[in-house]
Amino acid sequence: MTRAPSAAVAALSFVAAALAQHLPVPPLPYAYDSLEPWIDAATMKVHHLGHHAAYTKQVNGALEVMRADPNMKHLAKMGIDELLHHLDEVPEQHAGTIRNAGGGYVNHDLWWKSLSPWGGVPPTDASPTIQERRFKAAVDRTFGSVDKLKDAFGTAAAAVFGSGWTFLYFNKKARTLEITNTAGHDTPAMDPEKAPLLLLDMWEHAYYLKHQNMRAAYVDAFWHVVDWPAAATRYALASGEVAPEPLPAPDAREKQRVGLVPTDERAEAVAEL
């Protein structure tokens, strides 16, 4: 099985191509019910059409004001991921919105791309692409095994107090894989030397409809839908170790389950916010 290269490349973007002129609500690369039974369709809909759309609206509002000011226009045109590298240059009246709503925008964009209806298969020494095999080697060097990575990641996620995220990222300066928690919608990518590879949304809106206060069950469900090949490709791009190969794709039966929500339905839902 081979995944179409164009889809794989699109799934890797950390909003790099998104100029901060008017950010769209990124469409999901699968149907809302595609992650069942691990993540329910009701949660996916309210998470995407409610929360992600709201962050998009908020950051666009701030960017619109900044574009109209000659002294801030250059910041607004950077692109949201680049702008997050320059938060110290954003005027105080907009810095909170850019940090919170902008961080929420990019985190959620990567969140959807970290999940897959055909996910849950971690890299091995026999994985079909070179980036998966190299990623497996890096995981083994840092954590000892994929299972030990999952244990460390899960322990970190359980320690999130209130709302936040758990990240696996590549530290470009130290050349290592690292796990961290962030509060609110902060992201390690606010530091250009840190490249997120995988993340877990620990805000209650990501899991409460299905799991209520049983966070451990939510973390366990997450591992069943992790898009490991995409994380491995992000690792290859961040580390520069290898040129990533085309990723495996779902078979014909799985492709029938994967599709975008009709544009008119998505637009109508967003308009109601």
N, C-alpha and C positions, 0 to 999 in steps of 0.2 A: 504494500500500500504506500502511495506517495501523496503527500499533501501538495496542492497547487502552490508553486513558489510564490505567486503574487499574493495569495492569502497569507502565507507565512511571513512574508516581508511586511505586510500591512499590520500583522499582529505584533510585530516587534517594536513598532514605533512608540517611544515614550513621549508622544505628542510633539516629536521633533519637528514635524512638518506643520504644526498648528501655529500660524501667525496670530498674534494677539490682536487682530482687528475685530473679529466677532467669532467667538468660539462656538462651535456647534455642540449639541448634545451627541456624543459619539454613539452611533448605533451599536447594538450588541451583535457579536459575530455568531449568534445562535439564538434559538427561540427561548422565551421566558421559561418554558417548562422543560428545557433540554437537560437541566441539571438535576431533575427529580431522580430519585427521592432524596438526594443529599441536600440540595437547596431548592426550596419550593418556589413555584411560579409566582405566588402572591408576594413573597418577599422580593423576588427579582423585579417585579413590576414597580412596586412602591420605591424600591431602592434606586432603580434606574430612572423612571419617569417622575419620581418625586424628589428624592434627595440629590441625585446627580444633576438633574435638570435645574434644581434650585441653586446649587453651587454655580452652575454655568451662568444662570441669569445674574447672580450677584457679582461674579467676577467680570462679566461683560459690562455691567453697569459702571463699575469702577474704571474699567479700561476706556469706556466711552468718555468719561469725564477727563481722564488723563490725556486722551488723544486730542481733546479740544484745547488743552493748555500747551502752548509752545514749549514751556519749560519741562513738561513731562511726556511730550509726545514720543520722544525717542525711547522712553521706557516702555510705553504701551505697545510699541511696534517690535519689541524684542522677540516676542513669542513667549508663551506663559512659562514654559520650563526654564528658559533662559532668564526670564524676569525673576523667578524664584531664587536665582543665583545672586540677584542684585537687590534683595529686600532692603538692605541698609540705605539704598539710594531712593527708595519710594517714600514720598512725603507721608508724614504721620497719619494724615486723615484717610489715606488709602492703604496704608501698609497692612492693617489688620484684615481688611477684605481680601487683599491679594494673597496674604499668607494663608488665611483660613479657607476662603472660597477657591482661591487658585490652587492651594494644596489639595483641597477636596476634589477639584476637577482632575488634576493629574493622577492622584491616587486612585480614584475610581476608574479612570481610563485604563490604568495598569491592572486594576483589580479584575475587570471583565476579561482582560487578555491573559490573566493568570489562571483562568478557569476554562474547562473544556468538557463537553459532553462525552468525549472519548479519552478523558484524562485519567489520572490516578495511577499511571504506569511509570514508576521512577526509572532513571537511567541505570544501565548496567554496563558491564564490560563488553556485552554483545549487542548493545543498542545499535540501530541502523545508521545513525549519523555520527560523524566525528565529534561534533560539539557535545552530543550526549555523553560520549565516552570520556571526553576531556572534562566535562562537568562532573561526572561520576568520580574521576580521579581527584579533582579538586575537593569535592565533598569528603572523600576518604582521607585526604591529607589533613583537612581541618577538623573534621568531626569523628572520623574513624569509620563511618558507614552512613548510608542514607537513613537507616533506622535511627541512628544516634542523632543525625541532623533533625529528624522529625521530633525526637524526644526533646532536644534542646529548644527547638522552635516552639513546640507545644508548651513547654515550661515557661518560656518568655511570654507567650500569648496569655497564659493563665495569670500572669503577674500584672497585666495591663489594668490599671486602676481607672475606672470611669471609661471615657471614650478615647480611642486611639487605634494605632495600627502596629502590627508586628512585621518586620522586614527581614528578608535575607538579601544582603547586598554584597557587591564586590568592591573592596577598597582598592582603588587604583594605585594609591601611593604605597600601601603595605603589601599589595598583591595577594590579598587574602579574602576569604569569604567571612562575613560577619553577620551576626543577628542583633537586631536592636528593636526596641519599642519607641514609638513616638506618641506624643500627646496631641490631641485634636487632629488636625490634618497635616501636621508637619511630615516631611519626607526626608530621608537621607540625601535625596537628590538636590536638596537645597545647597549641598556641598558638591561642586562639580567633580570632586575626586571619588564620589560614592555613587555607584550605579545599582539601583534596585533590580533584583532578579525575580523576586517572589514576595508577595505580601498577603496579609490576612487582615481583613476589616474587623476590628473588635468593637466598633460602635454597635449599640444594641439594635439599631434599625436593620443591621445586616443579618440578624439571627433570631430576634425575639418572637416573631410570629410563629416560628416552628419550634424553637428550642427553649423559649422563655429564659430562665436563668441558668440553664444547663450548658454552660460555656464549653465544657469538656466534650460534650456530644457534638457541638458545632465544630470544634477544632477537628474532631475525628472525621466528621462528614467532609470537611474541607479537603482532606487528603485523597478522597475518592474522586475529586474532580480537578485536581491540580494539573495544569498543562505543563508537565515537566519538559517536554521537548522545546517549548517556547522559552522557558526559563534557561535551558541549556544554551539556546541560541543567543539570548541576552548576555549570558556569560561569555560566549565566544566573542561577541562584539565589544563588550566592555574590556575584556582582558587582552584582546588582540592575539590570542594564542593560535587560532585557526580561522579560516574563512568558513562560515557556516554553510552547511549543505541544505538542500531542500528537505523540509520536514515530512514525516509520515502523515497521511491524511486518513480521515474516517472512510470506511468502505461505503458502498452505495446505500446500504440499509441505514447507516448512521447519517449519511448526507441528507436523507429524507427527513430526519429529525432536526436538522440544523438549518435555520433560516431566519432572516431578519423579520422583525415585526413590521407589518405594513406601514408605510410612511405616513399615511393619513391618520392612522390610529395613534402613532407616536406623536405627531404634531398636535393632534387634538388634545392629548393628555398633557403635553407640555404647556399648551396654551391656557389650560385650566389652573395652572399654578398661581 
